[in-house]
Amino acid sequence: MPDMLQAIEIMYREGRIPYISDVNKICLDKVLWYINGAKVKNKKILILINGVPGAGKTAVGQSIVYEENKNGEANAVYLSGNRPLVEVLQYQINQIGENKHMGENAIQGMKEFKSSYFFNNSRVPEQSILIFDEAQRAWDEEKLRKGFSEPEGLFKVGDRIFNERRDAVLIGLYGNGQVIYKGEEKGLSLWENALKQHDDWIVIASEDLASKIQGLDDRRITDNDVFLPVSLRADFIDCSK
């Protein structure tokens, strides 16, 4: 499996998604199917893609962005709090792409996105699909200091997207057991609480996560295709179990 920089270059220079494992391909195809369904049926959906460390969640997220943006449109954006990752990938994409804003359309820093859209209730992103990396590390109300959590902020933006375009998709890349900083401990409960405040959103998650989301039986779809169980990052460290 190529590393992330090689994968980005193959996608944008050669116009194809590089080889990923069969389980990741199944996940990618299923998520693209759900996205298309949201467009056709005018739905608001949250998809939680979870997996073990090193399972390729970032690769799937970047592949979704590429597939949804490959006609030159900015339909999907990858949001990350990892500034070095954002800067390197934006530069890489801009070096390859003909559009000088291609990198910024494909990947953005979460800090800048929050400044632009969380705290301005009138602005709507160009993209209808928001892919939030490290969803298990979403900030709670106390850490965000704005009276709401990061998941709640994303749902608010998603509602504005839907009101303008009649479909909206949030995708959370959720790493099992990968919370590392104070203010990130509440994890899945932040997404559950945000869903309860937005009762017209559907959530799609693997059995592992869906079973922990309470009180949403009529709006919850369990699909184990969005779970990545096999660690690919290093074959000498098996995190799968």
ZADO-1210 file (C-alpha; in nm, 4 decimals, padded with zeros to 6 digits):
<atoms>
<atom x="00.0000" y="00.0000" z="00.0000" code="MET" pos="1"/>
<atom x="00.1469" y="00.3399" z="-00.0933" code="PRO" pos="2"/>
<atom x="00.1996" y="00.5967" z="00.1791" code="ASP" pos="3"/>
<atom x="-00.0398" y="00.8925" z="00.1848" code="MET" pos="4"/>
<atom x="00.1762" y="01.1257" z="-00.0253" code="LEU" pos="5"/>
<atom x="00.2263" y="00.8608" z="-00.2924" code="GLN" pos="6"/>
<atom x="-00.1443" y="00.7808" z="-00.2894" code="ALA" pos="7"/>
<atom x="-00.2411" y="01.1469" z="-00.3339" code="ILE" pos="8"/>
<atom x="00.0023" y="01.1826" z="-00.6239" code="GLU" pos="9"/>
<atom x="-00.1292" y="00.8699" z="-00.7974" code="ILE" pos="10"/>
<atom x="-00.4901" y="00.9863" z="-00.7570" code="MET" pos="11"/>
<atom x="-00.4462" y="01.3395" z="-00.8842" code="TYR" pos="12"/>
<atom x="-00.1706" y="01.2826" z="-01.1407" code="ARG" pos="13"/>
<atom x="-00.2803" y="00.9517" z="-01.2901" code="GLU" pos="14"/>
<atom x="-00.6536" y="00.9865" z="-01.2279" code="GLY" pos="15"/>
<atom x="-00.7007" y="00.6618" z="-01.0404" code="ARG" pos="16"/>
<atom x="-00.7259" y="00.5458" z="-00.6829" code="ILE" pos="17"/>
<atom x="-00.4177" y="00.3426" z="-00.5885" code="PRO" pos="18"/>
<atom x="-00.4479" y="-00.0123" z="-00.4643" code="TYR" pos="19"/>
<atom x="-00.6099" y="-00.0458" z="-00.1244" code="ILE" pos="20"/>
<atom x="-00.7169" y="-00.3607" z="00.0576" code="SER" pos="21"/>
<atom x="-01.0391" y="-00.5368" z="-00.0371" code="ASP" pos="22"/>
<atom x="-01.2050" y="-00.4410" z="00.2931" code="VAL" pos="23"/>
<atom x="-01.1237" y="-00.0717" z="00.2353" code="ASN" pos="24"/>
<atom x="-01.2594" y="-00.0925" z="-00.1207" code="LYS" pos="25"/>
<atom x="-01.5859" y="-00.2379" z="00.0113" code="ILE" pos="26"/>
<atom x="-01.6094" y="00.0477" z="00.2619" code="CYS" pos="27"/>
<atom x="-01.5329" y="00.3126" z="-00.0031" code="LEU" pos="28"/>
<atom x="-01.7916" y="00.1773" z="-00.2472" code="ASP" pos="29"/>
<atom x="-02.0603" y="00.1541" z="00.0230" code="LYS" pos="30"/>
<atom x="-01.9984" y="00.5114" z="00.1437" code="VAL" pos="31"/>
<atom x="-02.0161" y="00.6444" z="-00.2133" code="LEU" pos="32"/>
<atom x="-02.3464" y="00.4558" z="-00.2512" code="TRP" pos="33"/>
<atom x="-02.4856" y="00.6205" z="00.0631" code="TYR" pos="34"/>
<atom x="-02.3700" y="00.9628" z="-00.0604" code="ILE" pos="35"/>
<atom x="-02.5499" y="00.9122" z="-00.3893" code="ASN" pos="36"/>
<atom x="-02.8622" y="00.8061" z="-00.2019" code="GLY" pos="37"/>
<atom x="-02.8537" y="01.1261" z="00.0051" code="ALA" pos="38"/>
<atom x="-02.8386" y="01.3303" z="-00.3163" code="LYS" pos="39"/>
<atom x="-03.1214" y="01.1415" z="-00.4868" code="VAL" pos="40"/>
<atom x="-03.3518" y="01.1250" z="-00.1835" code="LYS" pos="41"/>
<atom x="-03.2645" y="01.4693" z="-00.0384" code="ASN" pos="42"/>
<atom x="-03.1380" y="01.3353" z="00.2940" code="LYS" pos="43"/>
<atom x="-02.9097" y="01.4450" z="00.5762" code="LYS" pos="44"/>
<atom x="-02.6779" y="01.1614" z="00.6780" code="ILE" pos="45"/>
<atom x="-02.3909" y="01.1070" z="00.9181" code="LEU" pos="46"/>
<atom x="-02.1588" y="00.8158" z="00.8351" code="ILE" pos="47"/>
<atom x="-01.9155" y="00.7030" z="01.1042" code="LEU" pos="48"/>
<atom x="-01.6270" y="00.5045" z="00.9528" code="ILE" pos="49"/>
<atom x="-01.4390" y="00.3375" z="01.2340" code="ASN" pos="50"/>
<atom x="-01.1460" y="00.1017" z="01.2543" code="GLY" pos="51"/>
<atom x="-00.8347" y="-00.0063" z="01.4332" code="VAL" pos="52"/>
<atom x="-00.5196" y="00.2113" z="01.4269" code="PRO" pos="53"/>
<atom x="-00.3495" y="00.1885" z="01.0885" code="GLY" pos="54"/>
<atom x="-00.6537" y="00.0437" z="00.9094" code="ALA" pos="55"/>
<atom x="-00.6544" y="00.3097" z="00.6362" code="GLY" pos="56"/>
<atom x="-00.9309" y="00.5457" z="00.7472" code="LYS" pos="57"/>
<atom x="-00.7392" y="00.8445" z="00.6088" code="THR" pos="58"/>
<atom x="-00.6881" y="00.6666" z="00.2760" code="ALA" pos="59"/>
<atom x="-01.0618" y="00.5992" z="00.2486" code="VAL" pos="60"/>
<atom x="-01.1411" y="00.9601" z="00.3410" code="GLY" pos="61"/>
<atom x="-00.9043" y="01.0981" z="00.0785" code="GLN" pos="62"/>
<atom x="-01.0431" y="00.8550" z="-00.1795" code="SER" pos="63"/>
<atom x="-01.3967" y="00.9800" z="-00.1111" code="ILE" pos="64"/>
<atom x="-01.2821" y="01.3387" z="-00.1669" code="VAL" pos="65"/>
<atom x="-01.1093" y="01.2425" z="-00.4914" code="TYR" pos="66"/>
<atom x="-01.4105" y="01.0510" z="-00.6252" code="GLU" pos="67"/>
<atom x="-01.6554" y="01.3295" z="-00.5411" code="GLU" pos="68"/>
<atom x="-01.4319" y="01.6103" z="-00.6741" code="ASN" pos="69"/>
<atom x="-01.2781" y="01.4480" z="-00.9813" code="LYS" pos="70"/>
<atom x="-01.5031" y="01.6337" z="-01.2263" code="ASN" pos="71"/>
<atom x="-01.3415" y="01.9582" z="-01.1191" code="GLY" pos="72"/>
<atom x="-01.6110" y="02.0445" z="-00.8661" code="GLU" pos="73"/>
<atom x="-01.5664" y="02.1009" z="-00.4933" code="ALA" pos="74"/>
<atom x="-01.8281" y="01.8593" z="-00.3614" code="ASN" pos="75"/>
<atom x="-01.6287" y="01.7139" z="-00.0695" code="ALA" pos="76"/>
<atom x="-01.3660" y="01.8445" z="00.1707" code="VAL" pos="77"/>
<atom x="-01.1422" y="01.6617" z="00.4166" code="TYR" pos="78"/>
<atom x="-01.1143" y="01.8432" z="00.7528" code="LEU" pos="79"/>
<atom x="-00.8177" y="01.7752" z="00.9792" code="SER" pos="80"/>
<atom x="-00.6781" y="01.9319" z="01.2938" code="GLY" pos="81"/>
<atom x="-00.3321" y="01.8119" z="01.1901" code="ASN" pos="82"/>
<atom x="-00.1889" y="02.1314" z="01.0398" code="ARG" pos="83"/>
<atom x="00.1331" y="01.9752" z="00.8993" code="PRO" pos="84"/>
<atom x="-00.0731" y="01.7068" z="00.7233" code="LEU" pos="85"/>
<atom x="-00.3074" y="01.9717" z="00.5788" code="VAL" pos="86"/>
<atom x="-00.0229" y="02.1915" z="00.4526" code="GLU" pos="87"/>
<atom x="00.1697" y="01.9035" z="00.2949" code="VAL" pos="88"/>
<atom x="-00.1342" y="01.7533" z="00.1216" code="LEU" pos="89"/>
<atom x="-00.2595" y="02.0921" z="-00.0018" code="GLN" pos="90"/>
<atom x="00.0851" y="02.1625" z="-00.1480" code="TYR" pos="91"/>
<atom x="00.1037" y="01.8163" z="-00.3031" code="GLN" pos="92"/>
<atom x="-00.2362" y="01.8492" z="-00.4697" code="ILE" pos="93"/>
<atom x="-00.1680" y="02.2037" z="-00.5917" code="ASN" pos="94"/>
<atom x="00.1595" y="02.0931" z="-00.7506" code="GLN" pos="95"/>
<atom x="-00.0251" y="01.8251" z="-00.9458" code="ILE" pos="96"/>
<atom x="-00.3576" y="01.9932" z="-01.0221" code="GLY" pos="97"/>
<atom x="-00.4240" y="02.2598" z="-01.2822" code="GLU" pos="98"/>
<atom x="-00.6579" y="02.4554" z="-01.0520" code="ASN" pos="99"/>
<atom x="-00.4497" y="02.6581" z="-00.8059" code="LYS" pos="100"/>
<atom x="-00.7221" y="02.6191" z="-00.5415" code="HIS" pos="101"/>
<atom x="-00.7575" y="02.2437" z="-00.5859" code="MET" pos="102"/>
<atom x="-00.5679" y="02.1650" z="-00.2662" code="GLY" pos="103"/>
<atom x="-00.7739" y="02.4047" z="-00.0555" code="GLU" pos="104"/>
<atom x="-01.0963" y="02.2632" z="-00.2020" code="ASN" pos="105"/>
<atom x="-00.9917" y="01.9071" z="-00.1176" code="ALA" pos="106"/>
<atom x="-00.8441" y="01.9464" z="00.2314" code="ILE" pos="107"/>
<atom x="-00.8746" y="02.2188" z="00.4945" code="GLN" pos="108"/>
<atom x="-00.7577" y="02.2749" z="00.8478" code="GLY" pos="109"/>
<atom x="-01.0296" y="02.2316" z="01.1083" code="MET" pos="110"/>
<atom x="-00.9245" y="02.5523" z="01.2852" code="LYS" pos="111"/>
<atom x="-00.9757" y="02.7605" z="00.9721" code="GLU" pos="112"/>
<atom x="-01.3015" y="02.5830" z="00.8884" code="PHE" pos="113"/>
<atom x="-01.4407" y="02.6548" z="01.2348" code="LYS" pos="114"/>
<atom x="-01.3447" y="03.0220" z="01.2070" code="SER" pos="115"/>
<atom x="-01.5198" y="03.0478" z="00.8717" code="SER" pos="116"/>
<atom x="-01.8384" y="02.8497" z="00.9372" code="TYR" pos="117"/>
<atom x="-01.8918" y="02.7645" z="01.3052" code="PHE" pos="118"/>
<atom x="-01.8997" y="03.1220" z="01.4266" code="PHE" pos="119"/>
<atom x="-02.0771" y="03.2783" z="01.1284" code="ASN" pos="120"/>
<atom x="-02.4334" y="03.1526" z="01.0986" code="ASN" pos="121"/>
<atom x="-02.4845" y="03.2840" z="00.7461" code="SER" pos="122"/>
<atom x="-02.1905" y="03.1280" z="00.5620" code="ARG" pos="123"/>
<atom x="-02.2309" y="02.8012" z="00.3695" code="VAL" pos="124"/>
<atom x="-01.9343" y="02.5927" z="00.2435" code="PRO" pos="125"/>
<atom x="-01.9080" y="02.5210" z="-00.1269" code="GLU" pos="126"/>
<atom x="-01.8873" y="02.1506" z="-00.0436" code="GLN" pos="127"/>
<atom x="-02.1883" y="01.9386" z="00.0560" code="SER" pos="128"/>
<atom x="-01.9791" y="01.6492" z="00.1966" code="ILE" pos="129"/>
<atom x="-01.7699" y="01.7212" z="00.5074" code="LEU" pos="130"/>
<atom x="-01.5196" y="01.4527" z="00.6108" code="ILE" pos="131"/>
<atom x="-01.4003" y="01.5018" z="00.9679" code="PHE" pos="132"/>
<atom x="-01.0766" y="01.3246" z="01.0539" code="ASP" pos="133"/>
<atom x="-01.0141" y="01.1909" z="01.4064" code="GLU" pos="134"/>
<atom x="-01.3857" y="01.2080" z="01.4922" code="ALA" pos="135"/>
<atom x="-01.3185" y="01.0303" z="01.8222" code="GLN" pos="136"/>
<atom x="-01.1173" y="01.3372" z="01.9269" code="ARG" pos="137"/>
<atom x="-01.3931" y="01.5924" z="01.8656" code="ALA" pos="138"/>
<atom x="-01.3848" y="01.8843" z="02.1081" code="TRP" pos="139"/>
<atom x="-01.6515" y="01.9196" z="02.3740" code="ASP" pos="140"/>
<atom x="-01.8248" y="02.2485" z="02.4644" code="GLU" pos="141"/>
<atom x="-01.5668" y="02.3396" z="02.7272" code="GLU" pos="142"/>
<atom x="-01.2714" y="02.2964" z="02.4927" code="LYS" pos="143"/>
<atom x="-01.4405" y="02.4761" z="02.2002" code="LEU" pos="144"/>
<atom x="-01.5549" y="02.7595" z="02.4309" code="ARG" pos="145"/>
<atom x="-01.8491" y="02.8582" z="02.2127" code="LYS" pos="146"/>
<atom x="-02.1378" y="02.6935" z="02.3973" code="GLY" pos="147"/>
<atom x="-02.1491" y="02.3886" z="02.1699" code="PHE" pos="148"/>
<atom x="-01.9274" y="02.0951" z="02.0716" code="SER" pos="149"/>
<atom x="-01.7501" y="02.0319" z="01.7408" code="GLU" pos="150"/>
<atom x="-02.0062" y="01.7689" z="01.6312" code="PRO" pos="151"/>
<atom x="-02.2889" y="02.0132" z="01.7069" code="GLU" pos="152"/>
<atom x="-02.1062" y="02.2795" z="01.5037" code="GLY" pos="153"/>
<atom x="-02.0736" y="02.0417" z="01.2085" code="LEU" pos="154"/>
<atom x="-02.4451" y="01.9567" z="01.2236" code="PHE" pos="155"/>
<atom x="-02.5317" y="02.3270" z="01.2218" code="LYS" pos="156"/>
<atom x="-02.3187" y="02.3775" z="00.9117" code="VAL" pos="157"/>
<atom x="-02.4728" y="02.0644" z="00.7599" code="GLY" pos="158"/>
<atom x="-02.8216" y="02.2067" z="00.8141" code="ASP" pos="159"/>
<atom x="-02.7247" y="02.5239" z="00.6251" code="ARG" pos="160"/>
<atom x="-02.5807" y="02.3121" z="00.3429" code="ILE" pos="161"/>
<atom x="-02.9055" y="02.1155" z="00.3231" code="PHE" pos="162"/>
<atom x="-03.1221" y="02.4268" z="00.3231" code="ASN" pos="163"/>
<atom x="-02.9286" y="02.5545" z="00.0230" code="GLU" pos="164"/>
<atom x="-02.8785" y="02.2317" z="-00.1769" code="ARG" pos="165"/>
<atom x="-03.1272" y="01.9756" z="-00.0368" code="ARG" pos="166"/>
<atom x="-02.8662" y="01.7186" z="00.0663" code="ASP" pos="167"/>
<atom x="-02.5858" y="01.7078" z="00.3224" code="ALA" pos="168"/>
<atom x="-02.3380" y="01.4395" z="00.4288" code="VAL" pos="169"/>
<atom x="-02.1107" y="01.4347" z="00.7329" code="LEU" pos="170"/>
<atom x="-01.8479" y="01.1605" z="00.7508" code="ILE" pos="171"/>
<atom x="-01.6569" y="01.0987" z="01.0715" code="GLY" pos="172"/>
<atom x="-01.3355" y="00.8947" z="01.0583" code="LEU" pos="173"/>
<atom x="-01.3448" y="00.7396" z="01.4030" code="TYR" pos="174"/>
<atom x="-01.0314" y="00.5747" z="01.5414" code="GLY" pos="175"/>
<atom x="-01.0996" y="00.3176" z="01.8101" code="ASN" pos="176"/>
<atom x="-00.9131" y="00.4035" z="02.1310" code="GLY" pos="177"/>
<atom x="-00.7243" y="00.7011" z="01.9845" code="GLN" pos="178"/>
<atom x="-00.8255" y="00.9850" z="02.2193" code="VAL" pos="179"/>
<atom x="-00.5140" y="01.1606" z="02.3477" code="ILE" pos="180"/>
<atom x="-00.5921" y="01.5124" z="02.4787" code="TYR" pos="181"/>
<atom x="-00.8090" y="01.6660" z="02.7501" code="LYS" pos="182"/>
<atom x="-01.1457" y="01.7781" z="02.6159" code="GLY" pos="183"/>
<atom x="-01.1625" y="01.4856" z="02.3739" code="GLU" pos="184"/>
<atom x="-01.2638" y="01.2140" z="02.6211" code="GLU" pos="185"/>
<atom x="-01.6393" y="01.2200" z="02.5565" code="LYS" pos="186"/>
<atom x="-01.5966" y="01.0794" z="02.2069" code="GLY" pos="187"/>
<atom x="-01.9079" y="00.9081" z="02.0765" code="LEU" pos="188"/>
<atom x="-02.1415" y="01.0725" z="02.3304" code="SER" pos="189"/>
<atom x="-02.0787" y="01.4116" z="02.1646" code="LEU" pos="190"/>
<atom x="-02.2033" y="01.2744" z="01.8324" code="TRP" pos="191"/>
<atom x="-02.4986" y="01.1068" z="02.0041" code="GLU" pos="192"/>
<atom x="-02.6005" y="01.4313" z="02.1777" code="ASN" pos="193"/>
<atom x="-02.5676" y="01.6304" z="01.8549" code="ALA" pos="194"/>
<atom x="-02.7840" y="01.3760" z="01.6708" code="LEU" pos="195"/>
<atom x="-03.0532" y="01.4065" z="01.9367" code="LYS" pos="196"/>
<atom x="-03.0638" y="01.7820" z="01.8794" code="GLN" pos="197"/>
<atom x="-03.0975" y="01.7316" z="01.5013" code="HIS" pos="198"/>
<atom x="-03.3788" y="01.4810" z="01.4621" code="ASP" pos="199"/>
<atom x="-03.3881" y="01.4783" z="01.0819" code="ASP" pos="200"/>
<atom x="-03.0380" y="01.3295" z="01.0438" code="TRP" pos="201"/>
<atom x="-02.9783" y="00.9583" z="00.9809" code="ILE" pos="202"/>
<atom x="-02.6678" y="00.7929" z="01.1275" code="VAL" pos="203"/>
<atom x="-02.4902" y="00.5001" z="00.9596" code="ILE" pos="204"/>
<atom x="-02.2351" y="00.3100" z="01.1669" code="ALA" pos="205"/>
<atom x="-02.0928" y="-00.0350" z="01.2277" code="SER" pos="206"/>
<atom x="-02.2450" y="-00.2546" z="01.4960" code="GLU" pos="207"/>
<atom x="-01.9557" y="-00.1675" z="01.7265" code="ASP" pos="208"/>
<atom x="-02.0529" y="00.2018" z="01.7329" code="LEU" pos="209"/>
<atom x="-02.4242" y="00.1769" z="01.6552" code="ALA" pos="210"/>
<atom x="-02.4835" y="-00.0397" z="01.9632" code="SER" pos="211"/>
<atom x="-02.3433" y="00.2403" z="02.1818" code="LYS" pos="212"/>
<atom x="-02.5632" y="00.5145" z="02.0334" code="ILE" pos="213"/>
<atom x="-02.8789" y="00.5261" z="02.2454" code="GLN" pos="214"/>
<atom x="-03.2293" y="00.6472" z="02.1666" code="GLY" pos="215"/>
<atom x="-03.1960" y="00.6706" z="01.7889" code="LEU" pos="216"/>
<atom x="-03.3366" y="00.3352" z="01.6779" code="ASP" pos="217"/>
<atom x="-03.5607" y="00.4852" z="01.4090" code="ASP" pos="218"/>
<atom x="-03.2749" y="00.6883" z="01.2578" code="ARG" pos="219"/>
<atom x="-02.9868" y="00.4430" z="01.2929" code="ARG" pos="220"/>
<atom x="-02.8600" y="00.2145" z="01.0174" code="ILE" pos="221"/>
<atom x="-02.6156" y="-00.0578" z="01.1203" code="THR" pos="222"/>
<atom x="-02.3692" y="-00.1492" z="00.8447" code="ASP" pos="223"/>
<atom x="-02.0468" y="-00.3365" z="00.9196" code="ASN" pos="224"/>
<atom x="-01.9051" y="-00.2430" z="00.5779" code="ASP" pos="225"/>
<atom x="-01.8052" y="00.0923" z="00.7313" code="VAL" pos="226"/>
<atom x="-01.5786" y="-00.0825" z="00.9841" code="PHE" pos="227"/>
<atom x="-01.2110" y="-00.1364" z="00.8921" code="LEU" pos="228"/>
<atom x="-01.0860" y="-00.4279" z="01.1054" code="PRO" pos="229"/>
<atom x="-00.7360" y="-00.4904" z="00.9696" code="VAL" pos="230"/>
<atom x="-00.4255" y="-00.2856" z="01.0504" code="SER" pos="231"/>
<atom x="-00.2284" y="-00.2139" z="00.7320" code="LEU" pos="232"/>
<atom x="00.0169" y="00.0471" z="00.8546" code="ARG" pos="233"/>
<atom x="00.2877" y="-00.1929" z="00.9650" code="ALA" pos="234"/>
<atom x="00.2706" y="-00.5674" z="00.9222" code="ASP" pos="235"/>
<atom x="00.4960" y="-00.6260" z="01.2214" code="PHE" pos="236"/>
<atom x="00.2436" y="-00.4570" z="01.4560" code="ILE" pos="237"/>
<atom x="-00.0952" y="-00.6267" z="01.4433" code="ASP" pos="238"/>
<atom x="-00.3477" y="-00.3927" z="01.6095" code="CYS" pos="239"/>
<atom x="-00.6473" y="-00.5683" z="01.4592" code="SER" pos="240"/>
<atom x="-00.7604" y="-00.7431" z="01.7766" code="LYS" pos="241"/>
</atoms>
